[in-house]
Amino acid sequence: MRFQYSLLAPRHWPSWIGIGITVLFGNLPASVARPIAHGLGRLLRVLARGRVRVARRNLELCLPGIDAAQHAQLLKQSFASIGEGAYEFARAWWGSTRGLLASPVDGLETLAEYRRQGRGVLLLSGHFLTLEICGRLLCRHIKLAGFYRRHQQPALEWAVKRGRSRYAIAMFAREELRAAIRHVKQGGVLWYAPDQDIRGKDSVFAPFFGIQANSFAATHHLARLTGAAVVPFFHHRDGNGGYVMRIGAALENFPTDDVIADTTAVNGLIEQMVREAPEEYLWIHKRFKTRPEGEASLY
């Protein structure tokens, strides 16, 4: 992204201070940064009481089959994971991944086959704390573009595109739908996470962990417009400072004529991802904030 000198105006300085801290953090050695990151996670659990309540409530709603002690342990692990995710985020955008351990990506042959066919791929993930670092590691093997929401703060918008352009071949905002469609129709891979509560005409209510959730329906529409395969990207930490990544099988008989059925299938994929690494999911997001008409708030 081309830098504009107007971004140096004093009103942008607070954003630049934050960006500078992120750059420094992302370039620290892991042996130094990870203890700091874990401390940040613990501090956040103490200070961000509102987000702690949201995370606790989400765990109660989505994982009712575990007892209170297990919920408490998972909540603690989740905030530790947020701290580590902050370092991974910074490292993905601004640091080096040289020497970073990662198992071979299972299922790459699936993407290779679609590439041979000239067929595009919608590569789905969820808002996991390893999203950025594993996206960068995946780009060692394939070329992909990303889908994102614009930031209203111009300096942060520049940082988002500058950071991700280090590994993604393109970044498309939601307003750049035509360019994203063209990329996929030309056989490209479009990577995004459609699992947050985003209001708008492209959302429908579909079950997520058995609860009606306001869900982004773009996967259904993009697949219909492009003929792309819808393929899940699973990723999580391996417990030894490295990462496990897997390309899953494409959704079968997708898309259909039923946007809610298709969005339910997408939500089901993300549920599967969450169950594999629940401590790494972004539980602090109010996933069920928007309710169907007449329903009371869940928070």
N, C-alpha and C positions, 0 to 999 in steps of 0.2 A: 504494500500500500504506500502510495506516495505521501511523503511528509509535507505538511503545510506549516509555514512559520507562524501562522495565526494561532496554532496550538500552544505557542509559548507565552501567550497572554497570561497575566497574573491570575485570572479567574480559573485557569486550568492547573495552576501550581499544586493544589491539593491532590489532584489525580496523578500528576507526575511524581509526587513524593511517594504515593502508594505504588506506582509502577516501578520506581527506582528500588524500593524495598523488595519488591517481588523479583526484580532482576538479580539483586545481590543474593537473596535467599536461594534462588534457583541455581546459582553458581557456587554455592558452598559444597564442600565434600559431603557425601552422604553420611559419613561417620560423625560429622559435626551437625548437619542439618536435621537428621532424624530425631535425636534427643530434643532439639528445639521444637520440632514439629509435634512431638508427643506432648511436650509441655504446653504448647498452644492449644492442643485438643483438650487437655485437662482444664486449662484456664477458661476456655469457651464453655465447658460444661458447668463451671461455677458461675460465670458472668451472664451467659445468655439463657436466663431461666425460661424466657418465653419459648425459645427454640427447643429447649429440653422438654418442655411440656408438649410441644408439637410432635417431637420425635417419639416420646413415650406413648402418646395417643395413637400415632401411626402404627407403632409396634403392636399395641393392643388390638387395633382394628384388623391388621393384616396377618398377624401371627397369633391368633387366639389359642392355639393349641399348646402353647408353652406356659409354664407357671410364672409367678411374679418374680422369683429369683432369677430365672432365665431371662426374663424381660429386662431386669435391672442390669444383668451382666452384658446383654446385647447392647443396651443403651450406652454403657460405659465403653464398650469396644467401638461403638459407632462414633463417639466423639474423639477417641484416640485415632480412629481412621480418618476423621475430618482433618485433624492436624497433619497426619502424614500425607493426606491428599493435597493439602495446601503446598507442601514441598514438591510433590510429584507434578502438580499443576505448573508451578514456577519453573521446574526443571524442564518440563516438556516445551514450554514457550521460550525460555531464555537460556537454558543451560545445555550441557552436553550429555548425550546418552552413551558416550563411549564407555565400554566396560560394564554397562548395565545388563544384568542377567535377564534372559527371557528364554523360555522353552520354545522349541520350534512351534510355529503356528499350525495347529491341527486344522485340516480342512481347506487349506489353501487351494487344493486341486479343484474344489467347487467353484471358486472365483476364476481359476484358470480356464475351466470349461466354458463358463459364460463368456469370458473374453474371446475364446476361440469362436464362439457362436456370434460374436458381435452384439451380445445382449447386455443391456445395462443392469446394474444391481443397486437396490436400495439396501444398504447395510445398516441394520438396526442395532442400537445399543440402548442402555438406560442411563440415567444420571447416577452413575457410580463414581466413586472418588478416584478410581484409576482410569477414568475415561480419557483424559488428555494424554497421560504418559503412554497408555497402551495404544492410543490412536497414533502417536508418533512412532512407537515401535512397530506397529503394523505397516507403516509407510516404508519400512526397510524392505518390504516384500511386494507391495502393490502401490499403485497410484490411486489416490482417492481425493474427492472434494467433500467439503463439509457444508452443513446447513446450520444457520444460527440466527438468533434474534439480535437486531441492532441495539447498541447502547446509545442512550440519549446524550451521554457525556462524550464529546468528540475525542478527547485524549484516550479515553477507555476504548472507544470504537477503533481508534488507530492501533492500540495495543493488542486488541483481540485479533484483528486481521494480520498485524505484523507477527504476532506470536505464532499463530496457526499457519501462516504462509511459509514458515520454516520447514514444514513437513507436508501439509496438504497442498495439492496443486491449484485449488481454488476454494473460496469461501463464498457461499451464496446466502444473502439475507432473505427473509421470507418475502420481501418485496421484489426479489429477483427471481421469481418463479420460472419465468420463461427461459432464463439462462440455465437454471438448474435442470429443467426438462430437456433442453437441448443437449446438455452434458450427458444425461442418462441415455437419451435416444442414440447418441453417438457411441454407446457401449461403455460409458464411464461408470464409476462407482460413486454413489452419493451416501455419505455417512451421517447419520443424525440420530437423536434420541427423542422420541415422541411421547415421553411419559410424564409430562408435567401438566398442571392445570392451567391451560391457556384459553382464555375466552375468545370467541370469535366465530365467524361463520363456518370455519373448518373444524369445529369441534362437535362431538356428539357424546351422549352418555353411554358408557359401556362398562361392564363389570371389570374391576381390578381387585383381585383377592376377594371376589364375591360381593364387592361394594360398588354401586353405581358411581363412576368417576367421570368427570368432564375430561374427554380424551381427544387428542389431536387426530383428526381423520385424514391427514395429508397422505399417509401411506396408501390408503385405498385410492385416493384420487390420482396420486403420482403413478401408481402401478397401472391404473386404467389408461392414463395418458401416454405412458411410455412403453408399456409391455415389459417392464423390468421385473426381474426376480426379486423377491423379498427374503433377505438372508440375515439371520441373527449373528451378532458378534459377541461372544462371551469372553469376559476377561476378569481376572482377579489376581491378587497377590499369592505367591506360593509359600509365604512364611519364612523365606530365606533371603529376602531382599530382591527377589526376582518376580516374574509374572507368568501366569498361564493364560494363553489366548487360544480361542477355538472359533472357527467358522462353522456354524451349524447348517443343517439342511434347510433349503428354501421352503417357505410355506407352500403347501400343495393347494391346487384349485383356488389360487389367489391372483387377482381379485375376483369377487363375485359381484352381483348387482346389489348386494346388501351392505351398505356402509357400516352399519352397526355390527353385523356379524364379522366383517373384516377387521374392524377396530378391536373387537373382542379377541380375535385371534392374535393381533399384535400385542395387546395387553397380556395375553397368556404367555407369549414369548418372554416378555419382561418379567412376569411373575417367576418363570423358570430361572431366569438369570438371578433374581433376588434370592431365591431359595438356595442357590449355589454359594452365594457370598453375602448373606444378609447384613453383616457388620460393615460392608463396604457401600451400601446403598445410601442415598441422600435422604434420610428419614426426616430431616428438619424442614423439608418442603411441605407445605399444606396441600397434599395431593388431593384431598377431598373437600377443599374449601368451597367450591361451587357445588350447590346441591340442586337436584331437580325441584321444580316449582312445588312449594308446599312443604318441603322437607326441612327439618330443623338443622342447624349447624352441628357438625360433628366435632368441633373444636371448642 
